[in-house]
Amino acid sequence: DLTAASIDDLASDVLAAVEALRNRKGVNPHQIGLWGNSNGGWVGALAASRSRDVAFLIVRSGSGLPVHENILYELEMDMRGAGNFSEDDITHAKAIRRQLNSALLTNTGWSELKSAVEKAKNEKWFP
């Protein structure tokens, strides 16, 4: 299920595809590479780091940031691009997203996050 798959899951899928290609007639097993676009840059890099069977990696428009930081960046840029959010709106939205990221990464702070979400759920930026 792509919507539930982690980057780790996707990297495993990529390596299964590499293995399938390695065993395919007419494919040089020493010339199999990966192309990652956007989130695929993280997936491809993770997959390539796990296998010597990946000969090369091309990352097109990938992020140099960790996923959780990239989400904050995208949130801010989307809000600025919309043109109808104040600096306070952007700061508040990023603070709650930062709380969510922290809860996901550490499995702590869930009750504080729930409280912050309840307070913010009617803000125009929340959806």
All heavy atoms as an XYZ file, in Angstrom:
970
protein
N       0.856     -1.176      0.000
C       0.000      0.000      0.000
C       0.896      1.231      0.000
O       1.508      1.562      1.022
C      -0.913     -0.028      1.227
C      -1.805      1.199      1.329
O      -1.764      2.072      0.435
O      -2.543      1.283      2.317
N       0.956      1.896     -1.114
C       1.852      3.042     -1.278
C       1.577      4.140     -0.265
O       2.498      4.795      0.215
C       1.761      3.586     -2.700
C       2.707      4.733     -3.052
C       4.157      4.319     -2.846
C       2.483      5.179     -4.476
N       0.326      4.352      0.096
C       0.014      5.429      1.033
C       0.464      5.112      2.449
O       0.612      6.016      3.259
C      -1.498      5.739      1.048
O      -2.212      4.570      1.460
C      -1.975      6.185     -0.332
N       0.673      3.851      2.760
C       1.112      3.461      4.100
C       2.584      3.057      4.139
O       3.129      2.825      5.211
C       0.247      2.310      4.627
N       3.220      2.980      2.983
C       4.603      2.510      2.907
C       5.573      3.563      3.418
O       5.444      4.742      3.107
C       4.952      2.141      1.468
N       6.538      3.126      4.195
C       7.599      4.016      4.663
C       8.686      4.107      3.596
O       8.708      3.323      2.635
C       8.195      3.475      5.960
O       8.896      2.259      5.701
N       9.605      5.033      3.780
C      10.742      5.128      2.863
C      11.544      3.830      2.908
O      12.027      3.354      1.883
C      11.600      6.367      3.205
C      10.825      7.627      2.824
C      12.944      6.331      2.491
C      11.486      8.926      3.203
N      11.629      3.238      4.093
C      12.309      1.952      4.238
C      11.617      0.873      3.408
O      12.275      0.085      2.722
C      12.332      1.575      5.724
C      13.099      0.306      5.980
O      14.308      0.262      5.685
O      12.471     -0.672      6.469
N      10.277      0.830      3.462
C       9.518     -0.143      2.665
C       9.784      0.060      1.174
O       9.997     -0.907      0.429
C       8.010      0.009      2.900
C       7.568     -0.335      4.304
O       8.240     -1.138      4.982
O       6.528      0.217      4.732
N       9.750      1.308      0.750
C       9.951      1.611     -0.666
C      11.361      1.252     -1.119
O      11.544      0.732     -2.228
C       9.643      3.084     -0.942
C       8.195      3.502     -0.682
C       8.050      5.020     -0.826
C       7.230      2.764     -1.586
N      12.351      1.493     -0.277
C      13.725      1.126     -0.619
C      13.846     -0.388     -0.767
O      14.543     -0.879     -1.669
C      14.699      1.649      0.439
N      13.157     -1.124      0.081
C      13.156     -2.589     -0.047
C      12.524     -3.020     -1.363
O      12.998     -3.952     -2.022
C      12.421     -3.232      1.134
O      13.122     -2.994      2.338
N      11.437     -2.354     -1.755
C      10.802     -2.650     -3.046
C      11.766     -2.371     -4.199
O      11.839     -3.151     -5.162
C       9.538     -1.811     -3.231
C       8.394     -2.237     -2.323
O       8.482     -3.321     -1.701
O       7.411     -1.473     -2.232
N      12.473     -1.262     -4.115
C      13.441     -0.914     -5.159
C      14.502     -2.002     -5.274
O      14.853     -2.429     -6.378
C      14.086      0.459     -4.877
C      15.301      0.686     -5.750
C      13.068      1.570     -5.070
N      15.004     -2.469     -4.143
C      16.041     -3.501     -4.186
C      15.506     -4.823     -4.714
O      16.242     -5.582     -5.359
C      16.683     -3.663     -2.812
C      17.515     -2.450     -2.378
C      18.099     -2.661     -0.993
C      18.623     -2.160     -3.398
N      14.233     -5.113     -4.496
C      13.620     -6.307     -5.094
C      13.591     -6.157     -6.615
O      13.843     -7.125     -7.348
C      12.215     -6.518     -4.536
N      13.309     -4.949     -7.086
C      13.311     -4.698     -8.529
C      14.725     -4.816     -9.103
O      14.913     -5.378    -10.195
C      12.729     -3.319     -8.826
N      15.711     -4.323     -8.377
C      17.109     -4.462     -8.815
C      17.465     -5.942     -8.941
O      18.066     -6.362     -9.936
C      18.078     -3.735     -7.843
C      19.528     -4.115     -8.117
C      17.884     -2.222     -7.942
N      17.072     -6.719     -7.962
C      17.353     -8.160     -7.999
C      16.655     -8.819     -9.188
O      17.242     -9.666     -9.863
C      16.920     -8.827     -6.691
C      17.318    -10.275     -6.586
C      18.819    -10.538     -6.701
O      19.630     -9.655     -6.334
O      19.193    -11.642     -7.159
N      15.420     -8.429     -9.451
C      14.699     -8.988    -10.603
C      15.418     -8.630    -11.906
O      15.546     -9.479    -12.800
C      13.259     -8.479    -10.621
N      15.893     -7.407    -12.013
C      16.632     -7.000    -13.206
C      17.949     -7.752    -13.340
O      18.345     -8.121    -14.447
C      16.901     -5.488    -13.189
C      15.722     -4.598    -13.527
C      16.071     -3.140    -13.259
C      15.297     -4.799    -14.972
N      18.615     -7.973    -12.233
C      19.891     -8.702    -12.266
C      19.726    -10.102    -12.858
O      20.640    -10.628    -13.483
C      20.497     -8.811    -10.869
C      21.098     -7.529    -10.339
C      21.633     -7.677     -8.918
N      22.469     -8.844     -8.701
C      23.749     -8.980     -9.086
N      24.338     -8.000     -9.731
N      24.431    -10.073     -8.819
N      18.573    -10.681    -12.656
C      18.307    -12.040    -13.135
C      17.624    -12.082    -14.503
O      17.287    -13.154    -14.990
C      17.443    -12.786    -12.109
C      18.195    -12.993    -10.809
O      19.339    -13.408    -10.812
N      17.554    -12.679     -9.698
N      17.438    -10.925    -15.093
C      16.741    -10.860    -16.377
C      17.725    -10.998    -17.532
O      18.774    -10.344    -17.559
C      16.002     -9.531    -16.478
C      15.116     -9.458    -17.672
C      14.319     -8.186    -17.656
N      13.574     -8.114    -18.883
C      12.308     -7.828    -18.942
N      11.629     -7.568    -17.842
N      11.693     -7.765    -20.097
N      17.363    -11.831    -18.472
C      18.185    -12.046    -19.659
C      18.319    -10.735    -20.434
O      17.344     -9.991    -20.583
C      17.519    -13.108    -20.529
C      18.359    -13.656    -21.623
C      17.607    -14.766    -22.323
C      18.537    -15.564    -23.203
N      17.831    -16.654    -23.871
N      19.508    -10.437    -20.893
C      19.745     -9.236    -21.677
C      20.076     -7.993    -20.863
O      20.313     -6.939    -21.429
N      20.082     -8.115    -19.533
C      20.421     -6.988    -18.667
C      21.800     -7.231    -18.062
O      22.046     -8.292    -17.487
C      19.378     -6.806    -17.543
C      19.831     -5.743    -16.548
C      18.028     -6.447    -18.121
N      22.679     -6.260    -18.230
C      23.993     -6.365    -17.613
C      23.827     -6.076    -16.116
O      23.499     -4.947    -15.741
C      24.969     -5.373    -18.240
C      26.362     -5.472    -17.661
O      26.547     -5.886    -16.529
N      27.345     -5.072    -18.445
N      24.044     -7.058    -15.250
C      23.804     -6.863    -13.818
C      24.745     -5.862    -13.162
O      24.506     -5.442    -12.030
C      23.978     -8.263    -13.236
C      24.851     -8.973    -14.197
C      24.537     -8.399    -15.553
N      25.786     -5.461    -13.878
C      26.739     -4.494    -13.327
C      26.446     -3.066    -13.778
O      27.209     -2.157    -13.468
C      28.168     -4.888    -13.711
C      28.523     -6.277    -13.280
N      28.637     -6.638    -11.964
C      28.741     -7.399    -14.008
C      28.925     -7.916    -11.886
N      28.989     -8.404    -13.108
N      25.351     -2.884    -14.509
C      25.007     -1.560    -15.012
C      23.585     -1.151    -14.628
O      22.939     -0.386    -15.335
C      25.171     -1.506    -16.528
C      26.607     -1.645    -16.978
C      26.746     -1.551    -18.485
O      25.792     -1.723    -19.231
N      27.947     -1.274    -18.935
N      23.123     -1.611    -13.495
C      21.784     -1.262    -13.035
C      21.892     -0.053    -12.106
O      22.622     -0.078    -11.120
C      21.112     -2.436    -12.296
C      20.963     -3.616    -13.250
C      19.767     -2.012    -11.713
C      20.517     -4.894    -12.573
N      21.160      0.998    -12.448
C      21.181      2.212    -11.643
C      19.783      2.614    -11.232
O      18.787      2.037    -11.674
N      19.722      3.611    -10.384
C      18.454      4.112     -9.873
C      18.301      5.578    -10.219
O      19.284      6.329    -10.243
C      18.387      3.950     -8.350
C      18.615      2.549     -7.799
C      18.605      2.587     -6.274
C      17.579      1.586     -8.336
N      17.063      5.980    -10.472
C      16.710      7.362    -10.745
C      15.683      7.751     -9.702
O      14.635      7.127     -9.606
C      16.127      7.462    -12.152
C      15.509      8.770    -12.511
C      14.312      9.252    -12.057
C      16.008      9.747    -13.403
N      14.043     10.477    -12.607
C      15.077     10.806    -13.443
C      17.150      9.846    -14.177
C      15.263     11.934    -14.230
C      17.315     10.967    -14.951
C      16.398     11.993    -14.977
N      15.973      8.774     -8.907
C      15.030      9.210     -7.881
C      14.633     10.651     -8.098
O      15.482     11.526     -8.252
N      13.343     10.886     -8.129
C      12.811     12.231     -8.308
C      12.046     12.630     -7.048
O      11.214     11.862     -6.566
C      11.884     12.258     -9.524
C      11.455     13.646     -9.901
O      12.277     14.548     -9.988
N      10.179     13.828    -10.110
N      12.338     13.794     -6.499
C      11.664     14.296     -5.310
C      11.859     13.307     -4.154
O      12.996     13.018     -3.789
C      10.190     14.564     -5.611
O       9.601     15.254     -4.537
N      10.765     12.761     -3.596
C      10.900     11.790     -2.501
C      11.683     10.559     -2.930
O      12.302      9.891     -2.106
C       9.530     11.354     -1.982
C       8.826     12.436     -1.217
O       9.433     13.445     -0.867
N       7.554     12.241     -0.957
N      11.654     10.281     -4.220
C      12.432      9.164     -4.750
C      13.926      9.345     -4.544
O      14.682      8.369     -4.572
N      14.352     10.583     -4.328
C      15.763     10.823     -4.012
C      16.146     10.199     -2.690
O      17.219      9.606     -2.552
N      15.251     10.307     -1.702
C      15.515      9.664     -0.407
C      15.450      8.144     -0.555
O      16.283      7.426     -0.030
C      14.494     10.100      0.641
C      14.649     11.491      1.148
C      15.780     12.058      1.669
C      13.645     12.495      1.205
N      15.531     13.353      2.047
C      14.231     13.647      1.774
C      12.310     12.540      0.826
C      13.519     14.818      1.979
C      11.603     13.710      1.031
C      12.221     14.836      1.598
N      14.443      7.674     -1.286
C      14.259      6.229     -1.461
C      15.448      5.631     -2.205
O      16.021      4.619     -1.785
C      12.941      5.928     -2.200
C      12.826      4.451     -2.510
C      11.741      6.409     -1.388
N      15.811      6.259     -3.317
C      16.924      5.746     -4.115
C      18.237      5.753     -3.356
O      19.009      4.788     -3.426
N      18.494      6.829     -2.629
C      19.742      6.907     -1.864
C      19.793      5.835     -0.782
O      20.838      5.200     -0.567
C      19.886      8.294     -1.241
N      18.668      5.611     -0.107
C      18.625      4.573      0.918
C      18.836      3.199      0.290
O      19.635      2.388      0.789
C      17.301      4.621      1.678
C      17.121      3.588      2.792
C      18.217      3.709      3.850
C      15.736      3.760      3.432
N      18.158      2.930     -0.815
C      18.309      1.639     -1.489
C      19.759      1.441     -1.945
O      20.348      0.376     -1.717
C      17.354      1.543     -2.670
N      20.333      2.456     -2.575
C      21.714      2.346     -3.068
C      22.699      2.122     -1.928
O      23.686      1.390     -2.083
C      22.088      3.593     -3.860
N      22.414      2.705     -0.767
C      23.324      2.535      0.368
C      23.282      1.112      0.924
O      24.186      0.701      1.633
C      22.994      3.530      1.488
O      21.807      3.147      2.179
N      22.250      0.362      0.587
C      22.081     -0.994      1.108
C      22.556     -2.095      0.164
O      22.506     -3.262      0.523
C      20.602     -1.244      1.401
C      20.069     -0.441      2.522
C      18.649     -0.830      2.764
N      18.084     -0.091      3.861
C      16.806     -0.094      4.151
N      15.975     -0.819      3.436
N      16.368      0.612      5.152
N      22.962     -1.731     -1.036
C      23.288     -2.785     -1.994
C      24.450     -2.396     -2.892
O      24.450     -1.326     -3.496
C      22.057     -3.082     -2.867
O      22.382     -4.014     -3.866
N      25.377     -3.312     -3.019
C      26.483     -3.121     -3.959
C      26.041     -3.418     -5.392
O      26.800     -3.210     -6.326
C      27.660     -4.016     -3.579
C      28.297     -3.626     -2.267
C      29.463     -4.564     -1.962
N      30.037     -4.236     -0.680
C      31.147     -3.540     -0.521
N      31.805     -3.101     -1.562
N      31.607     -3.292      0.686
N      24.822     -3.907     -5.554
C      24.303     -4.219     -6.884
C      23.797     -2.987     -7.621
O      23.453     -3.075     -8.798
C      23.172     -5.256     -6.789
C      23.678     -6.596     -6.289
O      24.858     -6.921     -6.532
O      22.896     -7.320     -5.647
N      23.730     -1.850     -6.945
C      23.324     -0.592     -7.583
C      24.594      0.089     -8.089
O      25.451      0.492     -7.307
C      22.558      0.316     -6.595
C      22.233      1.656     -7.253
C      21.293     -0.369     -6.095
N      24.689      0.202     -9.420
C      25.907      0.735    -10.034
C      25.987      2.262     -9.957
O      27.071      2.829     -9.899
C      26.003      0.284    -11.490
N      24.840      2.933     -9.985
C      24.840      4.396     -9.943
C      23.491      4.888     -9.450
O      22.505      4.150     -9.426
C      25.168      4.996    -11.315
C      24.189      4.645    -12.398
C      23.091      5.459    -12.649
C      24.359      3.503    -13.172
C      22.188      5.140    -13.645
C      23.460      3.179    -14.169
C      22.363      3.996    -14.409
N      23.468      6.144     -9.071
C      22.253      6.779     -8.574
C      22.150      8.175     -9.170
O      23.120      8.933     -9.155
C      22.297      6.879     -7.039
C      21.212      7.703     -6.352
C      19.843      7.051     -6.526
C      21.546      7.866     -4.872
N      20.983      8.501     -9.702
C      20.695      9.846    -10.188
C      19.569     10.385     -9.324
O      18.509      9.767     -9.225
C      20.268      9.841    -11.671
C      21.398      9.293    -12.544
C      19.839     11.243    -12.109
C      20.975      9.019    -13.980
N      19.808     11.522     -8.678
C      18.768     12.159     -7.878
C      18.404     13.460     -8.591
O      19.225     14.352     -8.730
C      19.232     12.439     -6.434
C      18.159     13.182     -5.660
C      19.590     11.137     -5.733
N      17.160     13.525     -9.036
C      16.669     14.703     -9.750
C      15.732     15.459     -8.820
O      14.750     14.922     -8.355
C      15.917     14.281    -10.998
C      15.419     15.446    -11.803
C      14.694     14.956    -13.061
N      14.046     16.067    -13.694
C      12.818     16.474    -13.411
N      12.111     15.831    -12.513
N      12.287     17.504    -14.022
N      16.046     16.676     -8.554
C      15.267     17.571     -7.690
C      14.954     16.944     -6.337
O      13.841     17.025     -5.850
C      13.992     18.064     -8.379
O      13.054     17.036     -8.553
N      15.937     16.315     -5.774
C      15.786     15.764     -4.428
C      16.140     16.803     -3.387
O      16.706     17.849     -3.686
N      15.804     16.518     -2.166
C      16.092     17.438     -1.073
C      17.382     17.042     -0.368
O      17.661     15.853     -0.207
C      14.939     17.417     -0.064
O      15.250     18.237      1.035
N      18.101     18.029      0.069
C      19.281     17.786      0.887
C      18.945     17.785      2.373
O      19.821     17.642      3.211
N      17.672     17.958      2.674
C      17.218     18.013      4.065
C      16.654     16.667      4.495
O      16.124     15.932      3.667
C      16.110     19.068      4.221
C      16.452     20.504      3.880
C      15.191     21.360      3.907
C      17.477     21.050      4.854
N      16.690     16.390      5.786
C      15.959     15.220      6.276
C      14.460     15.416      6.003
O      13.979     16.558      5.903
C      16.232     15.219      7.781
C      17.450     16.054      7.965
C      17.433     17.062      6.843
N      13.723     14.326      5.890
C      12.312     14.393      5.529
C      11.534     15.350      6.431
O      10.774     16.191      5.949
C      11.672     12.981      5.563
C      10.183     13.053      5.292
C      12.356     12.058      4.569
N      11.724     15.242      7.750
C      10.944     16.074      8.668
C      11.242     17.564      8.486
O      10.349     18.402      8.630
C      11.140     15.643     10.125
C      12.509     15.811     10.657
N      13.520     14.918     10.405
C      13.040     16.787     11.420
C      14.627     15.332     11.008
N      14.360     16.465     11.617
N      12.464     17.918      8.134
C      12.790     19.323      7.873
C      12.236     19.773      6.524
O      11.805     20.914      6.366
C      14.303     19.537      7.920
C      14.876     19.437      9.315
C      16.382     19.652      9.330
O      16.904     20.372      8.453
O      17.035     19.079     10.221
N      12.255     18.878      5.547
C      11.724     19.205      4.230
C      10.222     19.486      4.304
O       9.723     20.391      3.628
C      11.998     18.070      3.246
C      11.790     18.501      1.820
O      12.662     19.107      1.224
N      10.626     18.197      1.285
N       9.500     18.740      5.128
C       8.069     18.974      5.297
C       7.818     20.379      5.840
O       6.914     21.084      5.373
C       7.446     17.893      6.207
C       7.449     16.552      5.485
C       6.037     18.281      6.641
C       7.108     15.372      6.378
N       8.625     20.809      6.806
C       8.483     22.168      7.343
C       8.751     23.214      6.263
O       8.040     24.218      6.164
C       9.423     22.380      8.525
C       9.059     21.664      9.814
C      10.193     21.775     10.826
C       7.774     22.231     10.392
N       9.777     22.979      5.468
C      10.112     23.899      4.381
C       8.956     23.990      3.385
O       8.550     25.085      2.987
C      11.392     23.435      3.685
C      11.724     24.226      2.447
C      12.331     25.474      2.545
C      11.411     23.739      1.187
C      12.620     26.216      1.411
C      11.693     24.480      0.046
C      12.300     25.712      0.166
O      12.574     26.448     -0.965
N       8.422     22.837      2.970
C       7.316     22.825      2.014
C       6.082     23.520      2.583
O       5.401     24.264      1.867
C       6.970     21.393      1.611
C       7.992     20.764      0.699
C       7.639     19.345      0.306
O       6.554     18.839      0.683
O       8.454     18.727     -0.398
N       5.797     23.287      3.846
C       4.665     23.935      4.491
C       4.808     25.454      4.422
O       3.888     26.171      4.018
C       4.546     23.473      5.947
C       3.521     24.195      6.818
C       2.112     23.936      6.302
C       3.661     23.738      8.261
N       5.974     25.941      4.799
C       6.206     27.385      4.769
C       6.104     27.942      3.356
O       5.451     28.966      3.122
C       7.576     27.720      5.364
C       7.860     29.204      5.355
C       9.180     29.582      6.013
O       9.843     28.716      6.624
O       9.541     30.765      5.910
N       6.724     27.280      2.401
C       6.700     27.780      1.022
C       5.286     27.743      0.442
O       4.878     28.658     -0.287
C       7.655     26.985      0.126
C       9.128     27.167      0.477
S       9.679     28.892      0.415
C       9.824     29.275      2.154
N       4.513     26.697      0.764
C       3.126     26.631      0.287
C       2.298     27.766      0.876
O       1.496     28.395      0.172
C       2.491     25.284      0.645
C       3.030     24.125     -0.180
O       3.730     24.372     -1.187
O       2.755     22.970      0.194
N       2.477     28.030      2.160
C       1.718     29.105      2.797
C       2.117     30.466      2.242
O       1.261     31.315      1.991
C       1.884     29.046      4.317
C       1.174     27.853      4.951
S       1.371     27.756      6.736
C       0.176     29.017      7.253
N       3.404     30.677      2.041
C       3.853     31.949      1.461
C       3.330     32.102      0.034
O       2.899     33.175     -0.378
C       5.366     32.052      1.485
C       5.928     32.243      2.871
C       7.427     32.551      2.855
N       7.945     32.536      4.204
C       7.705     33.469      5.125
N       6.953     34.507      4.832
N       8.213     33.362      6.337
N       3.352     31.010     -0.713
C       2.874     31.030     -2.088
C       1.387     31.337     -2.190
O       0.939     31.961     -3.153
N       0.627     30.899     -1.202
C      -0.817     31.173     -1.198
C      -1.088     32.670     -1.052
O      -2.091     33.177     -1.537
C      -1.499     30.389     -0.082
N      -0.191     33.357     -0.361
C      -0.272     34.804     -0.252
C      -1.316     35.354      0.706
O      -1.505     36.560      0.761
N      -1.982     34.502      1.434
C      -3.023     35.008      2.337
C      -2.804     34.592      3.794
O      -3.753     34.560      4.569
C      -4.409     34.561      1.851
C      -4.568     33.056      1.795
O      -3.586     32.330      1.735
N      -5.798     32.591      1.799
N      -1.562     34.302      4.135
C      -1.247     33.929      5.516
C      -0.231     34.904      6.096
O       0.722     35.297      5.423
C      -0.690     32.505      5.587
C      -1.677     31.464      5.148
C      -1.536     30.817      3.927
C      -2.759     31.135      5.947
C      -2.449     29.863      3.520
C      -3.682     30.178      5.549
C      -3.533     29.544      4.327
N      -0.444     35.267      7.348
C       0.472     36.186      8.033
C       1.700     35.421      8.521
O       1.723     34.191      8.542
C      -0.247     36.822      9.228
O      -0.468     35.832     10.240
N       2.702     36.186      8.943
C       3.893     35.559      9.533
C       3.513     34.752     10.780
O       4.058     33.681     11.018
C       4.945     36.619      9.873
C       5.637     37.214      8.666
C       6.371     36.180      7.821
O       7.084     35.320      8.383
O       6.228     36.233      6.587
N       2.565     35.285     11.563
C       2.097     34.546     12.746
C       1.432     33.235     12.349
O       1.634     32.209     13.014
C       1.126     35.395     13.575
C       1.813     36.484     14.373
O       3.053     36.413     14.558
O       1.112     37.420     14.820
N       0.634     33.253     11.279
C       0.006     32.021     10.794
C       1.072     30.988     10.432
O       0.982     29.815     10.820
C      -0.845     32.286      9.544
C      -2.116     33.062      9.814
O      -2.598     33.068     10.968
O      -2.639     33.656      8.845
N       2.061     31.419      9.692
C       3.121     30.517      9.244
C       3.895     29.971     10.433
O       4.160     28.769     10.523
C       4.055     31.234      8.237
C       3.282     31.556      6.953
C       5.291     30.391      7.938
C       3.993     32.489      5.994
N       4.232     30.835     11.367
C       4.970     30.403     12.561
C       4.163     29.388     13.362
O       4.704     28.367     13.800
C       5.313     31.630     13.438
O       6.156     32.507     12.684
C       6.020     31.216     14.712
N       2.880     29.649     13.532
C       2.014     28.754     14.305
C       1.861     27.397     13.601
O       1.961     26.338     14.237
C       0.653     29.409     14.528
C      -0.178     28.747     15.568
N      -1.465     29.119     15.814
C       0.073     27.721     16.423
C      -1.973     28.353     16.770
N      -1.061     27.500     17.150
N       1.616     27.426     12.296
C       1.476     26.181     11.529
C       2.755     25.350     11.601
O       2.706     24.125     11.798
C       1.117     26.494     10.081
N       3.889     26.000     11.456
C       5.158     25.276     11.526
C       5.400     24.708     12.917
O       5.939     23.605     13.059
C       6.313     26.189     11.105
C       6.371     26.426      9.610
C       7.485     27.379      9.226
C       8.853     26.835      9.582
N       9.934     27.751      9.212
N       5.004     25.443     13.947
C       5.197     24.950     15.316
C       4.403     23.672     15.558
O       4.914     22.719     16.164
C       4.795     26.026     16.324
N       3.173     23.637     15.066
C       2.370     22.422     15.250
C       2.929     21.279     14.404
O       3.002     20.140     14.866
C       0.887     22.693     14.940
C       0.329     23.569     16.053
C       0.096     21.393     14.824
C      -1.126     23.905     15.932
N       3.358     21.581     13.196
C       3.952     20.523     12.362
C       5.231     20.003     13.010
O       5.518     18.808     12.977
C       4.228     21.050     10.953
C       4.789     19.986     10.028
C       3.804     18.847      9.871
N       4.486     17.582      9.716
C       3.996     16.557      9.044
N       2.824     16.623      8.456
N       4.679     15.437      8.970
N       6.008     20.901     13.603
C       7.227     20.502     14.303
C       6.877     19.567     15.472
O       7.567     18.577     15.711
C       7.972     21.747     14.782
C       9.427     21.503     15.118
C      10.165     22.802     15.423
N      10.499     23.531     14.206
C       9.984     24.700     13.845
N       9.116     25.320     14.602
N      10.353     25.291     12.715
N       5.781     19.884     16.196
C       5.320     19.011     17.283
C       4.936     17.638     16.749
O       5.260     16.624     17.356
C       4.094     19.620     17.984
C       4.399     20.560     19.108
C       3.114     20.957     19.816
O       2.375     21.807     19.320
N       2.858     20.364     20.961
N       4.222     17.617     15.622
C       3.836     16.345     15.011
C       5.076     15.547     14.611
O       5.174     14.353     14.898
C       2.938     16.576     13.791
C       2.594     15.332     12.977
C       1.897     14.279     13.827
C       1.762     15.707     11.763
N       6.017     16.213     13.949
C       7.257     15.531     13.555
C       7.961     14.932     14.773
O       8.416     13.789     14.736
C       8.203     16.493     12.837
C       7.708     16.911     11.477
O       6.749     16.364     10.945
N       8.355     17.908     10.905
N       8.055     15.709     15.837
C       8.719     15.243     17.051
C       7.995     14.034     17.647
O       8.632     13.053     18.042
C       8.797     16.370     18.080
O       9.401     15.913     19.259
N       6.667     14.103     17.690
C       5.894     12.975     18.232
C       6.118     11.724     17.384
O       6.306     10.620     17.921
C       4.413     13.335     18.297
N       6.130     11.892     16.073
C       6.344     10.750     15.188
C       7.742     10.165     15.341
O       7.918      8.943     15.304
C       6.116     11.168     13.730
C       4.673     11.477     13.344
C       4.625     12.157     11.975
C       3.827     10.215     13.359
N       8.729     11.026     15.493
C      10.117     10.561     15.574
C      10.476      9.973     16.941
O      11.352      9.114     17.034
C      11.076     11.707     15.240
C      11.065     12.170     13.783
C      11.832     13.477     13.627
C      11.652     11.094     12.873
N       9.813     10.451     18.003
C      10.197     10.026     19.361
C       9.122      9.229     20.081
O       9.379      8.682     21.152
C      10.525     11.257     20.227
O       9.332     12.034     20.401
C      11.639     12.100     19.606
N       7.921      9.196     19.497
C       6.767      8.559     20.134
C       6.508      9.131     21.527
O       6.154      8.424     22.461
C       6.905      7.030     20.181
C       5.560      6.361     20.409
O       4.514      6.899     20.072
N       5.594      5.178     21.002
N       6.690     10.442     21.649
C       6.393     11.158     22.887
C       5.664     12.450     22.525
O       5.677     12.876     21.368
C       7.676     11.536     23.664
O       8.468     12.425     22.859
C       8.491     10.314     24.044
N       5.020     13.065     23.507
C       4.391     14.359     23.304
C       3.044     14.305     22.610
O       2.539     15.332     22.144
N       2.431     13.143     22.570
C       1.158     13.001     21.862
C       0.043     13.818     22.506
O      -0.767     14.429     21.800
C       0.761     11.529     21.755
C       1.671     10.757     20.851
C       2.646      9.872     21.224
C       1.722     10.818     19.424
N       3.288      9.375     20.116
C       2.745      9.936     19.001
C       1.017     11.523     18.466
C       3.060      9.746     17.654
C       1.332     11.335     17.116
C       2.343     10.455     16.728
N      -0.034     13.836     23.825
C      -1.125     14.585     24.473
C      -0.953     16.091     24.261
O      -1.940     16.805     24.035
C      -1.226     14.245     25.963
O      -0.036     14.550     26.633
N       0.283     16.577     24.298
C       0.535     17.992     24.025
C       0.166     18.337     22.582
O      -0.404     19.395     22.310
C       2.005     18.343     24.291
C       2.422     18.221     25.741
C       2.847     16.806     26.139
O       2.723     15.866     25.322
O       3.294     16.639     27.275
N       0.493     17.440     21.669
C       0.144     17.648     20.265
C      -1.372     17.683     20.091
O      -1.896     18.561     19.415
C       0.750     16.542     19.390
C       0.340     16.562     17.917
C       0.794     17.845     17.233
C       0.887     15.334     17.201
N      -2.067     16.752     20.720
C      -3.532     16.717     20.620
C      -4.139     18.029     21.106
O      -5.040     18.578     20.475
C      -4.092     15.541     21.420
C      -5.582     15.409     21.306
C      -6.093     14.205     22.086
C      -7.612     14.132     21.988
N      -8.168     13.053     22.763
N      -3.623     18.550     22.199
C      -4.111     19.818     22.739
C      -3.849     20.966     21.764
O      -4.726     21.803     21.520
C      -3.433     20.092     24.083
O      -3.814     21.338     24.588
N      -2.670     21.003     21.181
C      -2.320     22.068     20.222
C      -3.195     21.979     18.978
O      -3.643     23.013     18.455
C      -0.844     21.968     19.847
N      -3.463     20.772     18.518
C      -4.316     20.579     17.340
C      -5.741     21.037     17.644
O      -6.367     21.716     16.819
C      -4.278     19.113     16.877
C      -5.404     18.800     15.898
C      -2.922     18.791     16.258
N      -6.246     20.691     18.810
C      -7.602     21.116     19.183
C      -7.722     22.639     19.179
O      -8.730     23.180     18.729
C      -7.981     20.563     20.563
C      -8.391     19.112     20.546
C      -9.631     18.856     19.681
O     -10.608     19.632     19.776
O      -9.609     17.896     18.898
N      -6.704     23.322     19.663
C      -6.730     24.791     19.704
C      -6.624     25.402     18.305
O      -7.147     26.489     18.066
C      -5.591     25.313     20.569
C      -5.770     25.052     22.046
C      -4.571     25.532     22.834
C      -4.688     25.131     24.287
N      -3.454     25.402     25.047
N      -5.946     24.705     17.393
C      -5.661     25.285     16.082
C      -6.597     24.813     14.972
O      -6.577     25.382     13.884
C      -4.227     24.959     15.692
N      -7.412     23.824     15.223
C      -8.152     23.180     14.129
C      -9.104     24.104     13.369
O      -9.489     23.795     12.247
C      -8.882     21.946     14.627
C     -10.040     22.200     15.539
C     -10.650     20.876     15.975
C     -11.820     21.120     16.928
N     -12.367     19.849     17.385
N      -9.462     25.236     13.942
C     -10.350     26.166     13.245
C      -9.611     27.334     12.587
O     -10.255     28.223     12.027
C     -11.418     26.697     14.217
C     -12.363     25.596     14.658
O     -12.758     24.744     13.878
N     -12.705     25.584     15.928
N      -8.315     27.327     12.659
C      -7.513     28.365     11.980
C      -7.615     28.164     10.471
O      -7.714     27.032      9.987
C      -6.045     28.290     12.409
C      -5.812     28.551     13.891
C      -6.049     29.993     14.299
O      -5.970     30.888     13.425
O      -6.325     30.232     15.490
N      -7.556     29.269      9.731
C      -7.729     29.170      8.262
C      -6.616     28.354      7.605
O      -6.830     27.779      6.546
C      -7.841     30.553      7.630
C      -6.553     31.373      7.678
C      -6.746     32.719      7.009
C      -5.459     33.510      7.057
N      -5.598     34.811      6.443
N      -5.465     28.268      8.239
C      -4.343     27.527      7.645
C      -4.374     26.047      8.003
O      -3.676     25.247      7.404
C      -2.999     28.126      8.087
C      -2.884     28.293      9.571
C      -3.093     29.448     10.282
C      -2.562     27.299     10.550
N      -2.923     29.226     11.619
C      -2.598     27.902     11.817
C      -2.254     25.950     10.474
C      -2.315     27.220     12.986
C      -1.986     25.256     11.643
C      -2.021     25.904     12.881
N      -5.169     25.661      8.974
C      -5.094     24.297      9.496
C      -5.329     23.208      8.439
O      -4.594     22.236      8.406
C      -6.042     24.110     10.697
C      -5.826     22.791     11.378
C      -4.813     22.639     12.305
C      -6.638     21.702     11.112
C      -4.602     21.420     12.937
C      -6.440     20.490     11.738
C      -5.414     20.352     12.650
N      -6.335     23.332      7.584
C      -6.556     22.254      6.610
C      -5.353     22.020      5.717
O      -5.091     20.943      5.280
C      -7.761     22.737      5.793
C      -8.461     23.703      6.678
C      -7.393     24.353      7.500
